[in-house]
Amino acid sequence: MITNTELEYKGNLYPSGLISYEHDQDTINFISKNGVRLQVTVLRDNMLRFRYATNGIFENDFSYAIDEDNLHGFSHLDVSEDETHIIITTEKIICKVAKDDLRVGTYELNGKPILEDEQGFHWEETFEFGGNFVKMSKMSRDQENYFGLGDKPTNFNLKGKRLSLWNTDQYAFAKDTAELYKAVPFYMGLHGNSAYGIFFDNTFKTHFDFCHERRNVTSFWADGGEMNYYFIYGPQMSDVLTSYTDLTGKPELPPMWALGFHQCKWSYYPESKVKEIASKFRELNFPCDAIYLDIDYMDGFRCFTWNKEYFPDPKRMVKELESDGFKTVAIIDPGIKIDLNYSVFKEALENDYFCRRADGPYMRGKVWPGECYFPDFTRPEVREWWSSLYREIIGEIGVKGIWNDMNEPAVMEVPGKTFPLDVRHDFDGHPCSHRKAHNVYGMQMARATYEGVKKFNFPKRPFIITRANYSGGQRYTSTWTGDNVATWEHLWLANVQIQRLCMSGMSFAGSDIGGFAEQPSGELFTRWLQLGIFHPFCRVHSSGDHGEQEPWFFGEDVLEITRKYVELRYQLLPYLYTAFQKYVEEGTPILKPLVYYDQEDVQTHYRADEFIFGNQILVCPVQEPNVQGRRMYIPRGKWYNFWNDKLVTGGKEMWVDAPLDIIPIYIKEGAIIPKYPVQQYVDEVKMEEMSLDIYYKIGKENSEFYEDSHDGYEYRQGIYSHRTFKFTGKEGEMIIQQHKQGKFSAPYTTFKLKFHGMPFEIKRVFFENEEVNVEDLHYDKENQTMIVHKDFSELHIVGNSNGNTAE
């Protein structure tokens, strides 16, 4: 056994010397002289798992983060040794474990280093709590950069940062706040055009140092638990991220209405106020799909109750709102008011469902209802009970979505703003303290909520949003960035945070548009909404302490501009829905930071203003007041200005005009973008025709368009439509080919094609390999539109080239 003095003498490294190693199918076990055990498991050709036990005994192998259905298996595995190393070789990487000190290095097959241990694994015993602080240090190369870690409100590139993961209620948080609402211990490193990922699956408070303390060292450590991490090789960032998202899980498709525009405030009450807001949206023809009820809808803030003075007949109200196209979303918090006349409290007390302190009494804390007890969501029977509580609000009253808040968990008026660390949790049969369970508490609450809403909303799909989360929580819920502030800096933060969440496997995310705390100017609200319509989750939310924040509050000019952009959101819903299906099926992020889009371009490693929405729309928000334009980086390739069809060549920074009613938007050449007509809410209008915007290029480009019934689960039985469009452009001609999969048939029968940048006059048209008269396709020369049957296979257009140049 090693003493603390010996550890200190050894620089906190375990003594060198390998006793033995064993190779069993996909796992290689190493035992060192001092009893430290290293286990390397090959999950895929590009993914290795590393576990370290300081006393030779591993903890029970249990994780809330890992998806049980994740794909694993490899094509090739060879284990060999030379004088100094044990060598593990897969089809994509080489891993070397040093015999003298078990330090690890991973390499490309050509021997190029990917990631190598610096000191490697080391630890220190914690006498206060028992167990160890466990730490891993890696070498960092010059120009190596780091991305990820969830919702951190700091620069997109994490090089030089030191950050912690401990879910914390941070009202009006500031830039560079170290701890926020989520714990996502996953990051990607990028060096020499080779990307890798590290997922440190440890739910204790974790820490990450990206060359902050030492210039060429990056490290990660935890206040307890096991050194248990996954190494994922790319070499493309897309390979890393999709592998990580498959490992930790992907959500199911949300109902399309959840992708519409949502309006929220703390709080809309009584019923007359809710109805007034809803009516105003319809009166002003401002599209909106959901209205939110914050804590004031409850009776004394008791969860699963209604204030009958404010809402005398909630079932009727919800039904009337739905008849006008509004879904109702209601908040539910984890704190249960201590009140023996309150059925939820009494039932939980009788069944011993609440969290207890180490020496026996229930954990008591103050939140909105006053003194509360808190369910232990890490117990399966508690989650089952919690899910059953949604029977009335979802199944009988008809609320369509649930919003989980304060679930970091947040406790008022106590140091640390959360549970005492001695609180005990079941952790699904692996009893532990709050030190271990804290970061997954909100995730498990959201999981229980998801299961309840799904059960009582069936056969429709559930919609859940949570503030706190842990890796893997994207399987159950969407999220937002929490209690931000109505400042220009927070507009910049919202842009960075959502890109970071998308790069961390949590694409269904958004911010409180306009800021939760304080009051935005009309200009700030406008610029924020222009950004927010391109976030997967799109919601205005504000604190009632700081004035009104409905679009019409800021005057007619702001109303007109913001309505134009929300209408654009609704036009682009089929494009966004297609991107969501790609995320659900393949783990592809819905927003793509420029570094993800083109990691070979070093300029993209340090930029976060611009991003790719879906696969083919480039967006650059305006994040400063009183400007008529800005500098913008255009990534490589050619892009059409959305507003005037002007073609520009990328790979450079350029000035773009951006008066208050314009946000710079560019479309990738060759793209085919599906668009709906403007609607006031999803499925208000029966589609009689679908628009496809087609952007000419010389060369080839593929586009996709996914459709289903927008809700329900028929798509899992093949009742969907997945169209792939192949665009081929040449001098003086273009060919559009379509391939369709799935059995879903939309109600419309035709596509209205709108051509952008077509550099020739149409002379001949071949439809399904037969020449047709262009008038037969209702060609409108002035508007450059044409109508074809939705199930066409090939359209070939020939003309005389007039040239098409780009800046």
Secondary structure, DSSP 8 states (H G I E B T S, - for coil): ---HHHHHHTTTB----EEEEEEETTEEEEEETTS-EEEEEEEETTEEEEEEETTS-------SSS-TT---B-S-EEEEE-SSEEEEEESSEEEEEETTT--EEEEETTS-EEEEEEEEEEEEE-TTTSSEEEEEEEE--TT-EEEE-TT--S-SS-TT-EEEE-----TT--TT-S--SEE--EEEEEETTEEEEEEE---S-EEEEESSSSTTEEEEEESSS-EEEEEEE-SSHHHHHHHHHHHH-------GGGGSEEE--BT--SHHHHHHHHHHHHHTT----EEEE-GGGSBTTBTT---TTT-S-HHHHHHHHHHTT-EEEEEE-S-EE--TTSHHHHHHHHTT-B-B-TTSSB--EEETTEEEE-B-TTSHHHHHHHHHTHIIIIIIS---EEEE-STTT--BTSGGGS--TT-EE-TTTS-EEHHHHHHHHHHHHHHHHHHHHHHHHTTS---EEES-EETTGGGT-EEE--S-BSSHHHHHHHHHHHHHHHTTT--SEE-EET-SBS---HHHHHHHHHHHTTSSSEEE--BGGG---SGGGG-HHHHHHHHHHHHHHHHTHHHHHHHHHHHHHH---SEEEHHHH-TT-GGGGG--S-EEETTTEEE----SSS-SEEEEEE-SSEEEETTT--EEE-SEEEEEE--TT---EEEETT-EEEE----SSTTSS--S-EEEEEE--SEEEEEEEEE--SSSSGGGGT--EEEEEEEEEETTEEEEEEEEESS---S--EEEEEEES--EEEEEEEETTEEE-GGGGT-BTTTTEEEEETT--EEEEEEEE------
